[in-house]
């Protein structure tokens, strides 16, 4: 448990010590409608979980568990596992569908993560993705596109079959993995190319990465089915789309997610199915052959970079956290018009985070803003009934890119969105940022209700108790007027939602003075824990 203060088990002693004296103000339960009452807390940190020593991996998993993480996402990289293999077309002894045919130790990092996570009680979610080994990729003279250019679909399917077999729960005692996604950020050239190709028949640049991704997804989905990972037993996600992009220009231009999704499902901007030549050049007949997309959710990465979560100036067709509700609306429109995907498909936020300064002086937000932005993001996701999961990208900051000098911008072109400082920051690695405790127990205070009767919504999640909530768990919301040293308990809420969510409303003008709210979690058998302070919103 994150920094919980252990206290005597006598509830009365703790209540007196903390002055938990409710005042006589009428309270209302916050409206539960149109809110997600259950969400999976996911964390991703490949540096710690895949590429570190066993002791580091285990310590990170235990730490994530204490924060309330129930699932870890890890990139299962095709080129990593297949490093050193040769083209099976000329080397017939290598069967890429057989996990035993890969080089010795090729799987060791993923195997150990699978075993260690099971020991800690955390689920593993593998994002199986390219790029692949050189022999399985196409050739191009463009250096930007080359690493991710034209992956061989059938060879990728064989690799996914090897993965599915190895983590089926029936292979050498390895625990079963039952959460998957296919490819990463297919609308970005670093992961899949070409993004666009000039089509002489259409006399325009044809969005090409959605065509490639559709082929890869169907092939990989079939491989998972063949190895026992069906839609009845496993969670299999589609998408993993990045939030931003540009209009199609060439093979290198990243694509905005709305256009990518439309093209993936073979519909135009009106969400109507392509016909004739437009359908033919996009390979839309695959839906007649292979049927609809049978997935458990659309995975998306609604980053805003250094902008706050409320940022609404992203170019049209972008999907960031501020307009995340556009994603289920888009998917439902496609479902209604084409039946190529089920209506009501959940949305999984599978990467999210905010880089900080320190250590990154060029792209980072302040430490306080990171904590606040993470909490606001959690609250915004909670308000979306279709959001089924939220992922924190990085427990610990990645180290700098030492190919650059400290004075150069590229020195911090790695990711510093962790809840802790990492190497090279001038701070001891593992030192917690304010975001660490903010992630453990998010709080958000917002205005709600009609103008004639404004209310405050007091929202919190005791994430570190997710899955362990008992009737003894309670949350108290406390208020401190600006300039006062005193915190006064105004309302309590218990028991909590099983995932630790709690939400109540409070009269907006109860004080008529500015101040700060915080949430206090208390369980007499365990201890207590304070959230960060959240400012009283201003009209």
C-alpha positions in Angstrom: 0.0 0.0 0.0 1.4 3.4 -1.0 2.6 5.3 2.1 -0.5 4.4 4.2 0.1 5.6 7.7 -0.5 2.7 10.1 -2.7 3.7 13.1 -4.3 2.1 16.1 -7.3 -0.1 15.1 -9.7 1.8 17.3 -11.9 3.8 15.0 -12.8 6.3 17.7 -9.2 7.2 18.4 -8.5 7.9 14.7 -11.7 9.9 14.3 -10.9 12.1 17.2 -7.3 12.5 16.2 -8.5 13.6 12.7 -11.5 15.6 13.8 -13.9 13.8 11.6 -17.0 15.8 12.6 -19.6 16.0 9.8 -21.6 19.2 9.6 -25.2 19.5 8.9 -25.3 20.3 5.2 -27.6 18.3 2.9 -25.7 16.0 0.7 -26.6 14.2 -2.5 -25.3 11.2 -4.2 -23.7 12.2 -7.5 -25.7 11.0 -10.5 -24.4 7.6 -11.5 -25.8 7.8 -15.0 -23.4 8.0 -17.9 -20.4 7.1 -15.7 -18.2 4.0 -15.9 -18.7 2.2 -12.6 -15.9 -0.3 -13.2 -12.5 0.3 -14.9 -9.3 -1.8 -15.2 -6.2 0.0 -13.8 -3.4 -0.9 -16.2 0.3 0.2 -16.1 2.9 -0.1 -18.8 6.7 0.1 -18.3 8.6 -2.1 -20.7 12.0 -0.9 -19.3 11.2 -2.2 -15.9 9.0 -5.2 -16.8 10.6 -6.6 -19.9 14.2 -5.4 -20.2 15.3 -5.3 -16.5 16.8 -7.8 -14.2 14.5 -10.3 -12.5 14.8 -8.5 -9.1 13.9 -5.2 -10.7 10.9 -6.7 -12.5 9.6 -8.3 -9.4 10.0 -5.1 -7.3 8.2 -3.1 -10.0 5.3 -5.6 -10.1 4.9 -5.5 -6.3 5.0 -1.7 -6.4 2.4 -1.6 -9.1 0.2 -4.0 -7.2 0.4 -1.8 -4.1 -0.8 1.2 -6.2 -3.9 -0.8 -7.3 -2.7 -1.9 -10.7 -4.5 -5.1 -11.8 -3.1 -5.5 -15.3 0.3 -4.7 -16.9 0.6 -4.0 -20.6 3.8 -5.2 -22.3 5.1 -4.9 -25.8 5.8 -8.3 -27.2 8.0 -7.3 -30.1 8.2 -9.6 -33.1 11.7 -8.4 -34.1 12.9 -9.0 -30.5 11.8 -12.6 -30.3 12.7 -13.4 -33.9 16.2 -11.8 -33.7 18.7 -14.1 -35.3 16.1 -16.2 -37.2 16.3 -16.7 -40.9 13.7 -16.7 -43.6 11.8 -20.0 -43.4 11.4 -19.9 -47.2 15.1 -20.7 -47.5 15.7 -22.3 -44.1 13.1 -25.0 -43.8 14.1 -26.2 -40.4 12.7 -23.0 -38.8 8.9 -23.1 -38.3 7.9 -19.6 -37.1 4.6 -21.0 -35.8 6.4 -23.2 -33.3 7.6 -21.4 -30.2 10.4 -24.0 -29.7 12.0 -23.0 -33.0 13.1 -19.6 -31.9 16.6 -18.9 -30.6 17.5 -19.9 -27.1 16.5 -17.2 -24.5 14.4 -15.4 -27.2 11.3 -15.7 -24.9 13.0 -15.4 -21.5 12.0 -11.9 -20.7 8.3 -12.5 -21.6 8.2 -15.8 -19.8 9.6 -14.3 -16.6 7.1 -11.5 -16.7 4.3 -14.0 -17.1 5.5 -16.0 -14.2 6.3 -13.1 -11.9 3.1 -11.3 -12.6 1.1 -14.4 -11.8 3.0 -14.7 -8.5 2.1 -11.2 -7.5 -1.5 -11.5 -8.7 -1.4 -9.2 -11.7 -2.7 -10.0 -15.2 -0.4 -9.7 -18.2 -1.7 -8.0 -21.3 0.6 -8.6 -24.3 0.5 -6.2 -27.2 1.9 -8.4 -30.0 3.4 -6.1 -32.6 5.9 -5.5 -35.3 8.2 -4.4 -36.8 9.4 -7.9 -37.5 12.8 -9.3 -38.5 14.3 -8.0 -41.7 13.3 -11.1 -43.7 9.6 -10.6 -42.9 9.5 -6.9 -43.9 9.3 -5.3 -47.3 12.0 -3.2 -48.9 12.0 0.5 -49.6 14.6 3.2 -50.2 12.9 5.5 -47.7 14.9 5.4 -44.5 12.0 6.6 -42.4 9.6 3.9 -43.6 12.2 1.1 -43.8 12.0 -0.4 -40.3 8.2 -0.8 -40.4 7.6 -1.2 -44.2 5.1 -3.8 -45.5 5.3 -6.6 -42.9 4.5 -10.0 -44.3 1.0 -10.8 -43.1 1.2 -14.6 -43.2 4.6 -14.6 -41.3 3.1 -12.3 -38.7 0.2 -14.7 -38.2 2.6 -17.6 -37.7 4.5 -15.6 -35.1 1.2 -14.8 -33.3 0.4 -18.5 -33.4 3.7 -19.2 -31.7 2.9 -16.6 -29.0 -0.6 -17.9 -28.5 0.7 -21.4 -28.1 3.4 -20.5 -25.7 1.0 -18.5 -23.4 -1.9 -20.8 -23.7 -1.5 -22.2 -20.2 -0.6 -25.6 -21.6 3.1 -24.9 -22.5 5.9 -25.9 -20.2 4.0 -24.7 -17.1 3.8 -21.1 -18.2 0.7 -19.2 -16.8 -2.0 -18.5 -19.4 -2.2 -15.0 -20.8 -5.8 -13.9 -21.7 -5.5 -10.2 -22.6 -4.1 -9.2 -26.0 -3.9 -6.5 -28.6 -2.6 -6.6 -32.1 0.1 -4.1 -33.3 0.9 -0.8 -31.8 0.0 2.6 -33.1 -0.6 1.5 -36.7 -1.4 5.0 -37.7 2.2 6.1 -37.0 5.1 5.5 -39.4 7.4 4.3 -36.7 5.3 1.2 -36.3 3.6 0.6 -39.7 4.3 1.9 -43.2 3.6 3.1 -45.7 0.9 5.3 -44.1 -0.2 6.5 -47.5 0.3 5.5 -51.2 -0.5 7.4 -54.3 -3.2 5.6 -56.2 -3.2 6.2 -60.0 -6.8 5.1 -60.4 -8.1 7.5 -57.7 -5.5 10.2 -58.6 -4.9 10.8 -54.9 -3.0 9.5 -51.9 -4.8 6.4 -50.6 -4.7 5.8 -46.8 -2.7 2.6 -46.8 -1.9 1.8 -43.2 -5.5 0.9 -42.4 -5.5 -1.6 -45.2 -2.3 -3.2 -43.9 -3.5 -3.2 -40.4 -6.9 -4.8 -41.3 -5.0 -7.7 -42.9 -2.6 -8.0 -40.0 -5.5 -8.0 -37.5 -7.6 -10.6 -39.2 -4.6 -12.9 -39.6 -3.5 -12.5 -36.0 -7.0 -12.9 -34.7 -7.3 -16.2 -36.5 -3.9 -17.3 -35.0 -5.1 -16.5 -31.5 -8.4 -18.4 -32.2 -6.4 -21.5 -33.3 -4.4 -21.5 -30.1 -7.4 -21.3 -27.8 -7.6 -17.6 -27.3 -11.2 -17.0 -28.5 -13.6 -14.2 -27.9 -15.4 -16.4 -25.3 -12.3 -16.9 -23.2 -10.0 -13.9 -23.8 -9.9 -10.1 -24.1 -8.6 -9.2 -27.6 -8.3 -5.5 -28.4 -8.1 -3.8 -31.8 -6.6 -0.4 -32.6 -3.9 0.8 -30.2 -4.2 4.0 -32.2 -2.2 7.2 -31.6 -4.2 10.5 -30.9 -2.8 12.8 -33.5 -1.7 13.0 -37.1 -2.0 14.8 -40.4 -4.0 14.6 -43.7 -2.6 11.8 -45.9 0.4 13.1 -47.9 2.8 10.2 -48.4 4.1 7.1 -46.8 5.6 8.9 -43.8 2.8 11.1 -42.7 1.1 9.9 -39.5 -2.7 9.5 -39.8 -5.3 11.0 -37.6 -7.2 8.3 -35.7 -10.7 9.2 -36.9 -9.7 8.8 -40.6 -7.7 5.7 -39.8 -10.7 4.0 -38.1 -13.0 5.0 -41.0 -10.6 3.5 -43.5 -10.0 0.4 -41.4 -13.7 -0.4 -41.6 -14.0 0.7 -45.2 -16.3 3.6 -44.8 -16.2 7.2 -46.0 -16.5 10.4 -43.9 -20.3 9.9 -43.8 -19.7 6.4 -42.4 -21.2 4.7 -45.4 -19.5 1.6 -46.9 -17.3 2.1 -49.9 -18.5 0.5 -53.2 -17.1 -0.1 -56.6 -13.5 1.1 -57.3 -13.3 2.8 -53.9 -14.0 -0.5 -52.1 -11.8 -2.5 -54.5 -8.6 -0.5 -54.0 -9.1 -0.7 -50.2 -9.5 -4.5 -50.2 -12.9 -4.2 -48.5 -14.0 -7.7 -49.7 -12.1 -9.0 -46.7 -15.1 -8.4 -44.6 -17.2 -10.7 -46.8 -14.5 -13.4 -46.5 -13.6 -13.1 -42.8 -16.6 -11.5 -41.3 -16.9 -8.6 -38.8 -14.2 -7.5 -36.4 -14.8 -9.6 -33.3 -13.0 -7.7 -30.6 -13.4 -6.9 -26.9 -12.6 -3.2 -27.2 -10.9 -0.5 -29.2 -7.6 0.4 -27.7 -6.5 4.1 -27.9 -3.8 6.4 -26.6 -5.4 9.8 -26.1 -2.3 11.8 -25.2 -2.3 15.6 -25.2 1.5 15.9 -24.9 2.2 19.0 -22.8 -1.4 20.3 -23.0 -3.9 19.8 -20.1 -6.5 17.1 -20.4 -9.2 19.7 -21.3 -7.3 20.6 -24.5 -9.8 21.0 -27.2 -7.7 22.6 -30.0 -6.4 19.3 -31.5 -7.0 19.3 -35.2 -10.2 17.8 -36.6 -10.0 14.0 -36.6 -7.7 13.8 -33.6 -9.0 11.9 -30.5 -7.5 13.1 -27.2 -8.8 12.7 -23.7 -10.9 15.9 -24.0 -13.0 14.4 -26.8 -12.6 10.7 -26.0 -16.4 10.4 -26.2 -16.1 10.8 -30.0 -14.5 7.4 -30.3 -17.5 5.3 -29.1 -19.8 7.5 -31.1 -17.7 6.9 -34.3 -17.6 3.2 -33.7 -21.3 3.0 -33.1 -22.0 4.9 -36.3 -19.9 2.4 -38.2 -21.6 -0.5 -36.4 -25.1 0.9 -37.3 -24.3 1.4 -41.0 -22.1 -1.7 -41.7 -22.4 -4.3 -38.9 -18.6 -4.8 -39.3 -18.2 -4.3 -35.6 -20.6 -4.7 -32.6 -22.4 -1.7 -31.3 -21.4 -0.7 -27.8 -17.7 -1.8 -28.2 -15.8 -0.7 -25.1 -12.9 1.7 -25.2 -9.7 0.9 -23.5 -7.3 3.8 -22.8 -4.1 1.7 -23.2 -1.5 4.5 -22.9 -1.7 7.8 -21.1 0.7 10.1 -19.3 2.2 13.5 -18.9 6.0 14.1 -19.1 7.5 16.4 -16.4 10.0 19.2 -16.0 12.1 18.2 -14.2 13.7 16.4 -15.8 12.6 17.3 -19.4 12.9 21.1 -19.8 11.4 21.1 -23.3 8.3 18.9 -23.2 7.5 18.5 -19.5 4.8 20.0 -17.4 5.4 20.9 -13.7 5.3 18.1 -11.1 2.2 19.6 -9.6 0.5 19.8 -13.0 1.3 16.2 -13.7 -0.4 15.0 -10.5 -3.4 17.2 -11.3 -3.6 16.2 -15.0 -3.5 12.5 -14.1 -6.4 12.9 -11.7 -8.4 14.9 -14.1 -7.8 12.3 -16.8 -9.0 9.6 -14.4 -12.2 11.6 -13.7 -12.8 12.3 -17.4 -12.5 8.6 -18.1 -14.8 7.7 -15.3 -17.5 10.0 -16.8 -17.4 8.1 -20.0 -19.5 4.9 -19.6 -17.8 3.1 -22.4 -14.2 3.5 -21.1 -13.3 0.1 -19.6 -9.7 0.7 -18.7 -7.1 3.4 -18.1 -3.4 2.9 -18.5 -0.6 4.9 -16.8 2.4 4.9 -19.1 5.5 4.4 -17.0 6.1 3.8 -13.3 9.6 5.3 -13.6 11.0 7.8 -16.1 13.1 6.5 -18.9 16.7 7.6 -18.8 18.0 10.2 -21.2 19.3 9.6 -24.8 23.0 9.8 -24.2 23.7 10.0 -27.9 23.0 13.7 -27.4 24.6 16.2 -25.2 22.7 17.5 -22.1 22.3 20.9 -23.8 20.6 19.3 -26.9 16.8 18.8 -27.2 17.3 15.2 -28.1 18.8 14.4 -24.7 15.3 14.0 -23.3 13.5 12.6 -26.3 12.7 9.5 -24.3 9.7 9.5 -22.0 9.5 11.1 -18.6 5.8 10.4 -17.8 6.7 8.2 -14.8 5.3 8.5 -11.3 9.0 8.3 -10.2 12.2 9.9 -11.3 14.5 7.7 -13.4 18.2 7.6 -14.1 20.0 10.7 -15.3 17.6 13.2 -13.8 19.8 14.4 -11.0 17.5 12.8 -8.5 17.9 9.3 -7.0 16.1 6.9 -9.3 12.9 5.7 -7.7 12.2 9.0 -5.9 8.5 9.6 -6.0 6.9 12.5 -7.8 3.7 14.1 -6.4 1.9 12.1 -9.1 2.8 8.8 -7.3 0.3 9.3 -4.4 -2.1 11.2 -6.8 -2.2 8.0 -8.9 -2.8 5.8 -5.8 -5.8 8.0 -4.8 -7.1 10.3 -7.4 -9.4 13.2 -6.5 -11.3 15.7 -8.6 -13.7 18.5 -7.7 -15.9 20.0 -10.4 -19.0 22.1 -10.8 -22.2 20.3 -11.8 -26.0 21.0 -11.9 -28.0 23.8 -13.4 -26.8 27.5 -13.0 -29.8 28.2 -10.7 -28.7 25.4 -8.3 -24.9 24.8 -8.8 -23.3 21.9 -7.0 -19.9 20.5 -6.5 -19.1 17.0 -7.5 -16.6 15.5 -5.1 -15.0 12.5 -6.8 -12.3 10.1 -5.7 -11.0 6.7 -6.3 -9.1 4.7 -3.7 -7.2 2.9 -6.4 -4.8 1.2 -4.1 -7.8 -0.7 -2.5 -9.3 -1.7 -5.9 -10.4 -5.3 -5.6 -9.8 -5.3 -1.8 -12.6 -2.9 -0.8 -14.5 -4.0 2.4 -17.5 -2.5 4.2 -15.0 -1.0 6.6 -13.5 1.2 3.9 -14.7 4.8 3.9 -13.8 8.1 2.3 -14.2 11.5 4.0 -14.1 14.7 2.0 -12.5 17.5 3.9 -12.3 21.3 3.2 -9.7 23.9 4.1 -10.5 27.6 3.5 -7.6 29.5 1.9 -5.4 30.9 4.7 -6.8 28.5 7.4 -4.7 25.7 8.9 -7.9 23.7 9.7 -9.4 20.9 7.6 -13.0 20.2 8.3 -14.8 17.0 7.4 -17.9 17.8 5.3 -19.2 14.4 4.1 -18.4 10.7 4.1 -19.1 7.9 1.7 -19.0 4.3 2.5 -18.9 1.5 1.4 -17.0 2.3 -1.7 -17.6 0.9 -5.2 -15.6 -2.4 -5.6 -13.0 -0.5 -7.7 -12.7 2.2 -5.0 -14.8 4.9 -6.8 -16.9 7.3 -4.8 -18.8 10.4 -5.9 -21.1 12.8 -4.0 -22.4 16.3 -4.5 -22.1 19.3 -2.2 -23.7 22.8 -2.3 -21.4 25.0 -4.4 -21.7 28.1 -2.3 -21.6 26.4 1.1 -18.7 28.6 2.2 -18.5 31.5 -0.2 -14.8 31.4 0.2 -12.0 29.8 -1.9 -10.2 26.8 -0.5 -9.0 23.3 -1.1 -10.6 19.9 -0.9 -9.0 16.6 -0.1 -10.2 13.0 0.4 -9.3 10.9 3.4 -9.5 7.1 3.1 -9.8 5.2 6.4 -10.1 1.6 7.3 -9.8 0.8 11.0 -8.1 -2.5 10.4 -5.5 -1.0 8.0 -4.9 2.7 8.4 -5.6 6.0 6.6 -4.4 7.8 3.5 -4.8 11.4 2.2 -5.3 12.4 -1.4 -3.5 15.5 -2.8 -5.4 18.8 -2.3 -7.8 19.8 -5.1 -8.7 23.5 -5.4 -12.3 24.7 -5.1 -13.4 25.3 -8.7 -14.2 28.8 -9.7 -17.2 29.8 -11.8 
